[in-house]
Amino acid sequence: MGRPPLGGGPVFRFTPKEVSEMEKYLQESNNLLPAREIMMFLAEKFSASADRAGKVAVQPKQVWNWFQNRRYARKARSSKGSEMTSYSVMPHDDSVSTGNAAPSASAPSASAPSGKNSSDESQVEFEAKSSRDGAWYDILAFISYRKSEAGEAEVWVRFLGMGEEEDEWVNVLESVRQRSVPCEPTECAVVLPGDLILCFQEGKEQSLYFDAHVLDAQRRRHDSRGCRCRFLVRYDHDGSEEIVPLRKVCRRPETDYRLKVFHERMAEDHKRNDMARDPSHAGPSNAVNIVPEKPLKQPKLMNVNTEEVVAVPSTSTAAGINSAPEDLGNDAGKNGADEPKEGKSTASG
């Protein structure tokens, strides 16, 4: 379907030790986003470790992305699929900072500087593209607005999970939009070639969400691990191509209508399958009688002449009637002679 990401070059990874420590914080916070101070502490600690000597320093954004991705992975893993799958995450190396969804609204502890809580998750509606790295982040709040020198509207935004030092002015028309939607395991059917998506890219120095377009889709049968489909995408910011699983893809809200049609068709298919298994649920026009009908008794054949009517058993004379119709009168006379008188009926008149 395409070449490997970034020409097969190395990508940013968290070490197994770092992953284990972040997992511990995630469990202690009951799968909620830890406070910003904790993420900054972890970023500084990881950067100063001997394992990262001579390597690029870990940024708080990368730690934040990892927590967001892992939180969504856990939620998706516990949710039930509507078709053949009950899991949404493919097995993957825990040391890789992979993502299942765009940065989603979440609720860190009450000690977070932003003061947000778990109710914020349902309140996040927009995302913005940062001019610093070109990646997209959820918007926690619109702080102010202004007109640029070119007369374009700009807003001062605060990104979810980040501090005041990360606030920035962004262009309303170019860099603010409705939040992208993480794909559920059964929604792979609505991701089509040509679609604009938000895709998680694992770079050499950082792993972030960028705009991309779907070039091709390879459909595969789902199993207990979830969706196994693969998508060839091209990132808009650098033109690189990559084959990604569904867990790295976030669809745009503009495809909601397509998802609605898909769910309606799935419901119709389920209904049709239910009727096939139990015909009693079908309507009158679709009713199927699977009980064999009792065969009707075959009536006796009658030979008729101008003088009398004689009952002829079908088992003894049917072949004779078909083979020699010219002897019908003679056979009738013979049979009549053998029959008792009570078996005859004389024609009146």
N, C-alpha and C positions, 0 to 999 in steps of 0.2 A: 504493500500500500504506500510505502514511502520510506524515506531514509530515517535513521534513528535521530533522536533529539540532539541538536547542536553538533551534528557530524560525529556523534559518538564520543564527544569530549566528556571530561569529568563534570559531575554536577555537585551542587552543595548537598551535604548530608550531615545529619546529626549522628554522633557516635552512639553505639548501644548504651554506653554509660550515661550519656546525656539524655537519651530517650527514657531510660529507667528512672532518672531523677524527675523528669517532667511528668511521667506517668504517676509518680508518687504524689506530686502536687495536685494533679488532676483528680486523683482519688480522694485526697483529703478535702478538696473543695466540692465534692459531690458532683463532679462533672460540670462545674461552673468555671467560667474564665477566672483565673487567679487575678489578684490585684496587680496593677501596673508595676508597683515597686518590686514584686516578686519576679516579673518578667525581665525587668532591667537588671535585677540581681543575678538571675540565671544567665543572661547574655554576657555580663561582665565576668562571671565565674567561668563560663565555658571558654571565653576568649583568652582568659589567663591560664587555662589548664595546659599541662605539658603536651597533651595530645594535639593541641592546636598551635604549637610553637611553629612559627614561620608560615602560618596559614592566615587567610582572611578572617578578621574578627567577626564574631557573631553579633548580629544586630537585634535589638529588641523586636523589630518588626518580624524577623524570622521566627523568634520564639513565640510571638503572638500568633503568627500564621499556623505554627505547629499545633498550638492549643486549640485554635478554631477548627482545624482540620480533624484533629483527633476527637474532639467533642462531637462533631457531626458524624464521624465514623461510628462512634458508639451508639448514637441515636439511630442511625440507619441500620446498624447490626441488630438492634433490638426490635425494630419495626418489622411488620409482616408484609410481604409482597402480596399482590392480588392475583398473581398467576402461578408460575412454577417455582417461585423463589421466595424465601423468607429472610434472605440476607442481601445487603446491598453493597458489601465491600469485598473486593477481590483480595486474596491473600497477598501480602506484600512484605517487603523487608522493613522491620520496625525501625531500622536505622535511617531510612529514607524519609525525608520530610515531605511526604506526599499529602495531597489535599483531596477531599471528597466534595467540597463545595466552596463557593465564594465565602469570604469572611462574613459570617452571619452574626446577627445581633445576639448578644449574650449578657449574662449577669454575673459580673465578678462579685467578690465579697463586699460587704458594706464599707470596708476600709479603703476602697479604691478612691482616688482623688476625684473622679468624676461623680461619685455618689450615686451611680446607677445601680439598679437591682435587676432581679430576674424578669421583671415586667418589660424591660427594655427590648427583649428579644422579639416580641410581637409588634414593637413600635417602629423598628427600623424599616424605612420604606425607600430610601435612596442610597446611592453609592456615588462616589466621586473619583475621578482619576487624578492622582497626585502628579504635579509637574516635576517632582524631584526624581521619581523613578518610573513614571508612566504606568504604574500599576493602579488597580482599582481597589478602593476600600469602602466599607460601610460608613455612612455618615451618622455620627451620634447627635450632632446639633448644628444648626445654622446660626452662627453668632452675629454676623453683620452682613451688609451688602453695600455695593457701590457701583458706580459707572466707571469703566476704564477710560483711558485717554481716547480710545477708538470708539467710545460710546456704547460698548458692550457691557451687559450686566455681569457682575462678579459677586460671589458670596464667600464669606470667611467661614470655613467649616472646621469642625473638630471631628477627627476620625474616631470611630469606636475602638476603645482599648488603648488609645494613645493619649499622650499628655499635651499640654499647651504648646510645647516647643515644636510639635508636629502640625499645628494649625497652619493653614495656608489659604490664599485667595485662589479660587478656581473659576473658570469661565462657565456660566450657567448653561449656555447652549451646547458647548463642546465637551464639558467634563462633568456634568451632573445628569443623572438619569435614574429611572426606577431600578430598584435593586434586582440583580440577577437571581435566578431561582436554582438551587441545587437540584440535580436530577435524581429522582427516585429510581430504584432498580428496574421498574416496569415502564419507565418513561423513555427508554432508549429508542422506541419506535418513532417518537416525534422529533428526534434529532436527525436532520436531513442534510445532505450535501448542499452547500451554499448558505447555510445558517450562520449568523453571527452568534458566537458564544463567548462566555468568559471561561478561560482555561487556565489551569494551574501549571505553570512552567517551572521546572527545576533547573535553575541556572548554575553556572560555575561558582558564583559568589552569593547568590540569593535565590529563593524560590517564592514567586509571587504570582498573582492573578493578572493576566493580560487578555486583551481582546484577541480573538482568533476567528477564522472562518473554517467551516468543515469542508474538506475537499472530497472525502470519500467515507463510506461507512461499511464496515464488514460485520454483518449480522451473524451471531452465533447463538446456539441453543443455550438457554439458561440452565444452571444446575443449582445444587445446594449452596454454592458460594455466591450466587447472585448473577448479575448481568456479566456476560463474557464477551460482549460486543467490543469492537475496536473502531476508533475513528482517526482518520488522517486529517490533521489540522495544520493550518498555516497561521503563525502569529503575525498580527498586523504591525507590531512595532519593530520587528527585525527581519521578517520574511522567512524565518526558519520554519521547518516542517517537523512534525512529530506524530507518532502513533500513540494515542492515549486511550485509557479505559474510561468508562462512563463516570467513574468516581471523581475524575478530574474536570468534568464538564459541568458548567452551569448554563442553563438555557435562559434566553431572554423572555420577559413576561409577554412579549408580543406573540409567543407561540402558545399561549394559554388556550386559544380557540382550537388549535390543533389537538391539544391534549384533551379538551372536552369532547371533540368528535371521536377521538380514540377510545375514551372511556365509554361513550355511548355504544360504539361498535362492540366493545368487549362485553358490555351488559347484554346486548342482543345475542351475541354468541353463546353466553352462559345460559340465557333463557332458551335458546334453540337446543342446546345440548341437554338441558333439563327435560324438555318436552320429548326429546328422542329417547331418554332413559325412562320416562314415566309419561306415556301418551295420555293418561287420564287428566293431565294438566292442560292438554291442548284444547283449543276452542273447537266448536262444532265443525268448522270447515277443515280443520286439521286432524279430526279424530281418526284414529286408526283402530280397526277391529282385529286384534291379534288372536281371537278365539275362533277356531275353525267352525264353519257352519255345518249343521247336520245335512248330509247329502239327501236330496229329494228322491223319493221312491219313483223308479221308472215306471211309467204307465204301460199297460199291456197294449200290444198292437192289435188293431181290428181289421179284419178282412170283410169287405162289404160287397155284396152283389145285389141284384134286383129282387131276390126272393127272401134272403135271410141275412142276419148279422151274426157272425160267429166270433167268439173271443179266442184268439190264438196266442199261446204263451210265446213270449219273445225269445226264450232260450232255444226253442225247438224249430222255429220257422223263420227267424229274421234272416238267416243266410239264404234260405230258399226264396224269400221274397226278393232279395237283391239280385240273385243270380238267375232266376227263371220267372220273370213276371208273367210270361205267357201261360204258365201252368197254374196260375193263381186260382182259376175257377175249379180245376180238377182237385188241387190240394184242399181247397175249401170243402169240396164235396166229401173227400175222404175223411177229413177231420170231423166233419159233421156226422158221418156215420158212426164214428167211434164215440162221440159224446153222448151221454145220457140225455133223454128227452128234456129233463128239467133244465139242462144247460143251454137249450135253444130258446130263441125268442122269435115267433112268427111275425113277419111283417104284416101289418094290417092293411086292408084296402084292397 
